[in-house]
Amino acid sequence: MSPPDPSFLSQQMSDAVGSCKQGWRVLKTRGPGKVQFWFIALLIGIAAGFAALFFRKGINKLQSFLYGTEDVNLLHSFLSGLEWYWVVVTPAVGGLIVGLILHKFTNDARARSVGDVILGAALHEGRVETRAGLASALASLITLSSGGSSGREGPVVHLAAVISSKVSSWIHADGITARDLLGCAVAAAVSASFNAPIAGALFALEVVLRHFAVHAFAPIVIASVAGTVINRLEFGGVTEFVLPTYGDIQFYVELPAFLILGLTCGVVAVALMRSIFWTEDFASYLQDKTGLPRWLRPMVAGALLGVLALWFPHIIGVGYETTSRALSGSLVLHEVIVFTVLKVAAVAITLGGRMGGGVFSPSLMIGALTGLGFGLIATGVFPDVSGASTLYALAGMGAVAAAVLGAPISTTLIVFEMTGDWQTGLAVMVSVSMSTALASRLVDRSFFLTQSERRGIHLAAGPQAYLLSMFTAARVMRRPGDERAADDAQCWDLINEGTYIDATATLESAMPIFENSGARFIPVVTLSADTKPELLGALFQVDALKAYNRALAATAAEEHS
């Protein structure tokens, strides 16, 4: 048998290379096809899973180095043996480094987290900031390693979103594709963080994309499974928390108690969220009054945390050691109350001081403490009808976290997958539903959506409220040379009457002007303090309504596809 002709092999190799190049050109210019998209989703899931893994291991390594402990899971117990100055100085220096990083690489010296990912999905075609995102990830890593009292999951979610955003830009993905890839990255990050593939997929749909469209479900599940595999290859299939064995639950007798627990957890969740917002506002007020440089703000917060940790080391870090103690019932009632109050204060100082980190892990700890405290009181008052107090700790953990995140479905599943206990599902579901229902009435549905509302972005009200803010007047206006443009003389008459709008203003600002003035169009101008307004064009009400309706239709089509 004669060997293949070398020219034939060369031709085949050349054809293969040419096909790959052609495929890459099609991918970049037209976006991925269905098969390509699923393959990209898998790769993003793997990348996000490794990002979550390295972030977690990086925190453990740096924390072990700074505090000199071999087991970071027992850090709270170890801190009591350290010199007082080391406990105080470490978070203060960490806060200083964080402040310098955020001052240098972000425009507002604020660490990015899950709320910014939700904004990216809603307003920025599934993309988030790269430079600020990477800086925030580094800042949050330092915060959590040096003693900040926040969670690691929020920074990981945003870091995963940075990865998906870069991929979306490389392949020139449209808004729908980019949002789906964003959901894939978030699902993988959450599943890798909690070893919870089901909850990771539902978290991406429920919290970030805020819809359950069928077209997005399969690739998000693929990415979520990939993230879980990465986690289990490193840590195995073990759950984050080990629960005691419960006896038979007299659930129907205890049902009123779990309903009341849910309402209690809703109040605690609201107290946590409002404490963070109040502390942030108060810190900003003091910063303005004292002239404190913004890069020193995290250092002050870190110093306060260090002083507080001298007496209560449980406030340091993610707090899983204390959460485990609460779930095992190894705390007494007065410890539970004190630990809960101080953890809320520590989280508020950390996030209000702009040190970085997330809010999920703290809400799990506060929820477990709240539930245990409730359970200790309930079992003490009604010992004959109450079950284990630790069951209330489990239900409380899910209830507070769900109310903070505004995600009852995915949070319930995260609790189940983190503990491996599916037998107590009814108790957790009842408490979660009540806490979420109450908290969503007292804030704008969740911690993240309330953050957006405080920035003037009305995500909580739905697309009909925030879509108007996506279009600027300059983007929709008719210029003087366009067909059916507005008459210049009429525009100047309106300007002299005070009816005009800045080019950078959004349709959200324009619609009330149309309603109050009754004009068919509004002159669009550039405003300057030194010169009179410069006429750029005119925004017609019919054009504004057309742009708004098209955006509403596109959103509805995506959510129901």
C-alpha positions in Angstrom: 0.0 0.0 0.0 1.5 3.3 -1.1 1.7 6.2 1.4 -0.7 9.2 1.0 0.4 11.9 -1.4 2.0 14.7 0.7 0.3 17.3 -1.5 -3.1 15.7 -0.6 -2.3 15.9 3.1 -1.2 19.5 2.8 -4.3 20.4 0.9 -6.5 18.8 3.6 -4.6 20.6 6.3 -5.0 23.9 4.4 -8.7 23.3 4.0 -9.1 22.6 7.7 -7.2 25.8 8.7 -9.2 27.8 6.2 -12.5 26.4 7.7 -11.4 27.3 11.2 -10.6 30.8 10.1 -13.9 31.1 8.3 -15.7 29.9 11.3 -14.0 32.4 13.5 -14.9 35.2 11.1 -18.5 34.2 11.1 -18.5 33.9 14.9 -17.1 37.4 15.3 -19.3 39.1 12.7 -22.6 37.2 13.1 -22.5 35.8 16.6 -22.5 32.2 17.6 -24.9 29.6 16.3 -26.8 27.2 18.7 -24.1 24.5 18.8 -21.3 27.1 19.1 -23.2 28.9 21.8 -23.5 25.8 24.0 -19.8 25.1 23.5 -19.0 28.7 24.5 -21.3 28.4 27.5 -19.4 25.3 28.6 -16.1 27.1 28.3 -17.4 30.1 30.2 -18.7 27.7 32.9 -15.3 26.1 33.3 -13.5 29.5 33.4 -16.0 30.9 36.0 -15.6 27.7 38.0 -11.8 28.1 38.1 -12.2 31.8 39.0 -14.4 30.9 42.0 -12.0 28.2 43.0 -8.9 30.4 42.8 -10.7 33.2 44.6 -11.6 31.0 47.5 -8.1 29.4 47.7 -6.5 32.8 47.4 -8.5 34.1 50.4 -7.6 31.0 52.4 -3.9 31.3 51.6 -3.6 35.1 52.3 -5.7 34.8 55.4 -3.6 31.9 56.7 -0.4 34.0 56.0 -1.7 37.2 57.7 -3.1 35.6 60.8 -0.7 32.7 61.0 -3.3 29.9 61.3 -3.2 26.6 59.5 -7.0 26.1 59.5 -8.9 29.2 58.4 -12.2 27.5 59.2 -11.3 27.9 62.8 -10.0 31.5 62.5 -12.5 32.9 65.0 -11.2 30.6 67.7 -7.6 31.3 66.8 -7.9 35.1 67.0 -8.3 35.1 70.7 -4.7 34.0 71.1 -3.2 36.8 68.9 -1.7 40.0 70.1 -4.3 42.8 70.2 -2.4 45.1 67.9 -2.2 42.5 65.2 -6.0 42.0 65.3 -6.5 45.8 64.9 -3.7 46.6 62.4 -4.4 43.8 59.9 -7.9 44.9 58.8 -6.8 48.5 58.9 -3.8 48.0 56.6 -6.0 45.8 54.4 -8.6 48.6 54.2 -5.8 51.0 53.2 -4.7 48.8 50.4 -8.3 48.3 49.3 -8.9 52.0 49.3 -5.9 52.7 47.1 -6.8 50.0 44.6 -10.4 51.3 44.3 -9.3 54.9 44.1 -6.9 54.1 41.3 -9.0 51.8 39.2 -12.6 52.8 39.7 -14.3 56.1 39.1 -16.3 56.1 42.4 -13.9 54.1 44.7 -16.6 51.5 45.1 -16.2 47.7 44.8 -18.5 46.1 42.2 -20.7 43.1 43.2 -23.9 41.4 42.3 -26.0 44.6 42.0 -23.7 45.7 39.1 -24.1 42.4 37.4 -27.9 42.9 37.5 -27.5 46.4 36.0 -25.3 45.0 33.3 -27.9 42.4 32.4 -30.7 45.0 32.3 -29.1 48.1 30.9 -25.8 47.3 29.3 -26.6 44.3 27.0 -25.2 41.7 29.4 -21.8 43.4 30.0 -20.0 44.8 33.0 -16.9 46.9 33.5 -13.6 45.0 33.0 -11.1 47.4 34.7 -13.3 48.2 37.7 -14.4 44.5 37.9 -10.8 43.2 38.2 -9.9 45.8 40.7 -13.0 45.0 42.7 -12.2 41.3 42.8 -8.7 42.1 44.1 -10.0 44.5 46.6 -12.6 42.0 47.9 -10.0 39.3 48.1 -7.8 41.6 50.3 -10.9 42.6 52.4 -11.9 39.1 53.1 -8.4 37.9 53.8 -7.5 40.8 56.2 -10.6 40.7 58.4 -13.5 42.3 56.5 -16.9 41.1 57.5 -18.6 40.3 54.2 -19.1 37.4 51.8 -17.0 35.9 49.0 -19.8 35.0 46.6 -20.7 38.5 45.4 -17.2 39.3 44.1 -17.0 35.9 42.5 -20.2 36.5 40.6 -18.9 39.9 39.3 -15.6 38.3 38.4 -17.4 35.7 36.4 -19.4 38.4 34.7 -16.2 40.1 33.7 -15.2 36.9 31.9 -18.5 36.6 30.1 -18.4 40.3 29.1 -14.9 39.9 27.5 -16.1 36.8 25.6 -19.2 38.6 24.4 -17.1 41.5 23.2 -14.7 39.2 21.3 -17.5 37.4 19.4 -19.6 40.6 19.0 -22.6 39.0 20.7 -25.9 40.8 20.6 -27.8 41.7 23.8 -29.7 38.5 24.1 -26.7 36.3 23.6 -24.5 38.4 25.9 -27.1 38.2 28.7 -27.4 34.4 28.3 -23.6 34.1 28.5 -23.7 36.3 31.6 -26.2 34.0 33.1 -23.9 31.0 32.3 -21.0 32.7 34.1 -23.1 33.6 37.1 -24.5 30.1 37.4 -21.1 28.5 37.3 -19.7 30.9 39.8 -22.5 30.3 42.3 -22.5 26.6 41.8 -18.7 26.4 42.3 -18.9 28.6 45.4 -21.6 26.5 47.1 -21.2 23.1 45.4 -24.9 23.7 44.4 -25.5 23.1 40.7 -29.3 23.4 40.8 -29.3 26.5 42.9 -26.6 28.1 40.7 -28.7 27.7 37.6 -31.8 29.1 39.2 -29.9 31.9 40.9 -28.7 33.2 37.5 -32.3 33.0 36.1 -34.1 34.4 39.2 -31.7 37.1 40.4 -29.5 38.2 37.4 -31.6 37.6 34.3 -34.8 38.0 36.2 -36.7 35.7 33.9 -37.0 31.9 33.2 -36.9 31.9 29.4 -36.6 28.3 28.1 -33.9 29.3 25.5 -31.5 30.3 28.3 -32.1 27.3 30.6 -30.1 24.6 28.8 -26.8 26.5 28.4 -27.0 27.9 31.9 -27.5 24.4 33.3 -24.5 23.2 31.3 -22.3 26.0 32.7 -23.6 25.4 36.3 -22.7 21.7 36.1 -19.2 22.7 34.8 -18.7 25.0 37.8 -19.8 22.3 40.2 -17.4 19.7 38.6 -14.5 22.2 39.1 -15.5 22.5 42.8 -15.9 18.8 43.4 -12.6 17.9 41.7 -10.9 20.1 44.4 -13.1 19.6 47.5 -15.1 16.5 46.7 -18.8 16.2 47.1 -19.0 17.2 50.7 -21.5 19.7 51.9 -20.4 23.1 53.4 -22.2 22.4 56.7 -22.8 19.2 58.6 -26.2 19.1 60.4 -27.2 17.0 63.4 -29.8 14.3 62.8 -33.3 15.4 63.4 -36.0 13.3 64.8 -39.5 13.2 63.3 -40.9 16.7 62.9 -44.3 17.5 64.2 -44.6 19.9 61.3 -48.3 20.6 61.4 -48.1 21.4 65.1 -45.1 23.6 64.6 -46.3 25.3 61.4 -47.4 28.5 63.2 -43.9 28.7 64.7 -42.2 28.6 61.3 -44.6 31.2 60.0 -43.7 33.5 62.8 -40.0 32.7 62.3 -40.3 33.7 58.7 -41.8 37.1 59.7 -39.1 37.6 62.3 -36.4 36.8 59.7 -38.0 39.3 57.3 -37.6 42.0 59.9 -34.0 41.0 60.6 -33.2 41.0 56.9 -34.7 44.5 56.5 -32.7 45.7 59.6 -29.5 44.3 58.0 -30.1 46.0 54.6 -31.1 49.3 56.1 -28.1 49.2 58.5 -25.8 48.9 55.5 -27.6 51.8 53.6 -27.6 54.0 56.7 -24.0 53.4 57.4 -23.0 54.1 53.8 -25.0 57.4 53.9 -23.5 58.3 57.3 -20.0 57.5 56.2 -20.4 59.6 53.0 -21.8 62.5 55.1 -18.8 62.3 57.4 -16.4 62.1 54.5 -17.9 65.2 52.9 -17.8 67.1 56.2 -14.3 66.2 57.2 -12.7 66.1 53.8 -11.4 62.6 54.3 -9.8 61.3 51.1 -12.0 58.5 49.7 -9.0 56.1 49.7 -8.8 56.3 53.5 -12.5 55.4 54.0 -11.9 51.6 53.9 -9.0 51.9 56.3 -11.2 53.6 58.9 -13.7 50.9 58.5 -11.0 48.2 58.9 -9.7 49.8 62.1 -13.2 49.8 63.5 -13.6 46.1 62.7 -10.3 45.3 64.3 -11.2 47.0 67.5 -14.6 45.2 67.5 -12.8 41.9 66.8 -10.8 42.2 70.0 -13.8 41.2 72.0 -15.9 39.5 69.3 -13.6 37.7 66.8 -16.6 36.0 65.2 -17.3 39.1 63.1 -14.1 38.6 61.1 -14.4 37.1 57.6 -17.1 35.1 56.0 -18.3 33.6 59.3 -18.9 30.0 58.3 -17.4 28.8 61.7 -20.1 30.6 63.6 -22.7 29.5 61.1 -21.7 25.9 61.7 -21.9 26.4 65.5 -25.4 27.9 65.1 -26.6 25.0 63.0 -25.2 22.5 65.5 -26.8 24.3 68.4 -23.6 24.9 70.3 -24.4 28.5 71.2 -26.6 29.7 74.1 -29.3 32.4 73.8 -27.3 35.4 75.0 -24.4 34.6 72.7 -26.9 34.3 69.8 -28.4 37.7 70.5 -25.0 39.5 70.9 -23.4 37.7 67.9 -26.4 38.7 65.7 -26.4 42.3 66.6 -22.6 42.7 66.3 -22.5 40.8 63.0 -25.1 43.2 61.5 -23.0 46.1 62.7 -19.8 44.6 61.3 -21.3 43.9 57.9 -22.7 47.5 57.8 -19.2 48.9 58.7 -17.5 46.7 56.0 -19.9 47.5 53.1 -20.7 51.1 54.3 -17.0 51.7 54.5 -16.6 50.4 50.9 -14.2 47.6 51.7 -15.7 45.2 49.2 -17.2 41.8 49.4 -20.7 40.4 49.2 -23.8 40.1 51.5 -24.8 36.5 51.0 -22.5 34.7 53.5 -23.2 37.3 56.2 -27.0 36.8 55.7 -26.6 33.1 56.1 -24.8 33.5 59.4 -27.2 36.1 60.7 -30.1 34.0 59.6 -28.8 30.9 61.3 -28.2 32.9 64.5 -31.7 34.4 64.3 -33.3 31.0 63.7 -31.4 29.4 66.6 -32.4 32.2 69.0 -36.0 31.8 67.9 -35.7 28.0 68.3 -34.2 28.2 71.8 -37.1 30.4 72.9 -39.7 28.3 71.2 -38.4 25.0 72.6 -38.1 26.6 76.1 -41.6 27.9 76.1 -43.3 24.9 74.4 -41.0 21.9 75.0 -43.7 19.4 74.3 -44.6 20.5 70.8 -41.3 22.0 69.6 -38.7 20.0 67.7 -35.0 20.6 67.6 -33.8 24.3 67.9 -31.3 23.6 65.2 -34.1 23.0 62.8 -35.1 26.6 63.3 -31.5 27.7 62.7 -31.6 26.0 59.3 -35.0 27.6 58.4 -33.8 31.0 59.6 -30.6 30.7 57.5 -32.6 30.3 54.4 -35.2 32.9 55.4 -32.9 35.8 56.0 -30.7 35.1 53.0 -33.7 34.8 50.7 -35.2 38.1 51.9 -31.8 39.9 51.4 -31.3 38.4 47.9 -35.0 38.6 46.9 -34.5 35.0 45.6 -36.7 32.6 47.5 -36.4 29.7 45.0 -32.6 29.6 44.5 -31.8 30.4 48.1 -34.0 27.6 49.4 -32.1 25.2 47.1 -28.8 26.6 48.1 -29.6 25.9 51.7 -30.6 22.3 50.8 -27.5 21.7 48.7 -25.2 23.2 51.3 -26.5 21.1 54.1 -27.6 18.0 52.2 -30.8 17.9 54.2 -34.0 17.6 52.1 -36.2 16.2 54.8 -36.8 19.6 56.4 -37.9 21.3 53.2 -41.4 22.3 54.3 -40.1 24.1 57.3 -37.5 26.0 55.2 -40.0 26.8 52.4 -42.6 28.2 54.8 -40.1 30.5 56.6 -38.5 31.6 53.3 -41.9 32.5 51.7 -43.0 34.6 54.7 -39.7 36.4 55.1 -39.5 37.3 51.4 -43.1 38.5 51.3 -42.5 40.8 54.2 -39.1 42.1 53.3 -40.0 42.8 49.7 -42.7 45.2 51.0 -40.3 47.1 53.2 -37.5 47.5 50.7 -37.4 47.6 46.9 -37.8 43.8 46.6 -34.1 43.0 47.5 -30.8 44.4 48.6 -29.5 44.6 45.1 -32.6 46.2 43.6 -32.7 48.7 46.5 -29.1 49.6 45.7 -30.2 50.3 42.1 -33.1 52.4 43.3 -30.8 54.5 45.5 -28.8 55.3 42.3 -32.0 56.4 40.5 -32.4 53.2 38.4 -35.8 51.7 38.8 -35.1 48.0 38.1 -37.5 46.8 40.8 -40.5 48.2 39.0 -39.8 46.2 35.9 -38.8 46.9 32.3 -41.6 49.5 31.8 -39.8 51.7 34.4 -36.2 51.3 33.6 -36.2 50.9 29.8 -36.7 54.7 29.4 -33.3 55.3 31.0 -31.6 53.3 28.3 -32.1 55.9 25.6 -30.6 59.4 25.6 -32.2 62.3 23.9 -29.3 62.6 21.5 -29.8 59.0 20.4 -33.4 59.4 19.5 -33.6 63.0 18.3 -34.0 64.2 14.7 -31.1 66.4 13.6 -31.7 69.6 11.6 -30.8 68.0 8.3 -33.0 64.9 8.8 -36.3 64.3 7.1 -39.3 65.9 8.9 -36.9 67.7 11.2 -38.2 70.4 13.6 -38.2 74.0 12.5 -35.3 76.0 14.0 -37.4 79.0 14.8 -40.0 76.9 16.7 -37.1 75.2 18.6 -35.7 78.5 19.7 -39.2 79.7 20.7 -39.5 76.7 23.0 -35.9 77.2 24.3 -36.7 80.8 25.2 -39.9 79.5 27.0 -37.6 77.2 29.0 -38.8 74.0 27.3 -35.7 72.0 26.2 -33.6 69.0 27.3 -29.9 68.3 27.5 -28.5 65.9 25.0 -27.3 63.5 27.7 -30.6 63.3 29.4 -32.7 60.2 29.0 -36.2 59.5 27.9 -37.1 59.1 31.6 -36.5 62.8 32.0 -38.1 63.7 28.6 -41.5 62.1 29.1 -42.7 64.3 31.9 -41.7 67.4 29.8 -43.9 66.2 27.0 -46.8 65.6 29.4 -46.5 69.0 31.1 -45.8 71.1 28.1 -48.1 69.4 25.6 -45.4 70.0 22.9 -45.0 67.6 19.9 -41.2 67.9 20.2 -38.6 69.2 22.6 -35.4 71.0 21.5 -32.2 69.0 22.4 -29.3 71.3 23.4 -25.9 71.2 24.9 -25.7 73.1 28.1 -22.7 75.1 29.3 -22.2 77.5 32.2 -20.4 80.1 30.0 -22.3 80.1 26.8 -25.9 80.0 25.6 -27.5 76.6 24.8 -26.4 75.1 21.4 -29.3 73.6 19.4 -28.5 70.0 18.3 -31.9 68.8 17.1 -35.4 68.0 18.4 -36.8 65.0 20.3 -40.3 64.1 19.0 -42.7 62.4 21.3 -43.7 59.9 18.6 -40.0 58.9 18.2 -39.6 58.5 22.0 -42.7 56.3 22.2 -41.5 54.2 19.2 -38.1 53.6 20.8 -39.8 52.7 24.1 -42.3 50.3 22.5 -39.6 48.6 20.5 -37.5 48.0 23.7 -40.6 46.7 25.5 -41.4 44.3 22.7 -37.8 43.0 22.5 -37.8 42.5 26.3 -41.0 40.6 26.2 -39.9 38.5 23.3 -36.7 37.5 25.1 -38.4 36.7 28.4 -41.0 34.5 26.8 -38.8 32.8 24.2 
